[in-house]
Amino acid sequence: MHISHNEDSNLKQLLSFSITAIKSSCGEFDIYGEKNTDIRGKELVFERTRYAYNDALEYFEDNFLSEITSLGLSLLPEVKDDGSV
């Protein structure tokens, strides 16, 4: 991405939208965290933002479906043998 000072607020908005979209699709993760799921979530946020920036957002889900699904499954709460979370 070619970033100039004029595009700073646009990129911040795209990143914010992407964080919300990925969390909505996959589950909660910490964008600043260091766990494997946090890093994978952050990577998807950056990729979705790149697609949005280049007006190609309609291709993002198809191109990253396996990563989105994998992260979503990783973020599911673990269910114990007694049925509790």
C-alpha angles and dihedrals in degrees: 000000000000106000126194130173091260092059096051096097091043091054092047089053093048090049091049092050090048093051090052093046095048093046089049092051100038110020136253122329134157110254088203095041129113101215118113092252091050092052092046090048091050091050091053090049090054093046093048090048090051091053092047091048090053094046092246100110092129089070098049100085094046093048095046101032095120092049092047092049093045093051092046091053091047091053096052112114115254114249115215124219090262090057096254124127 
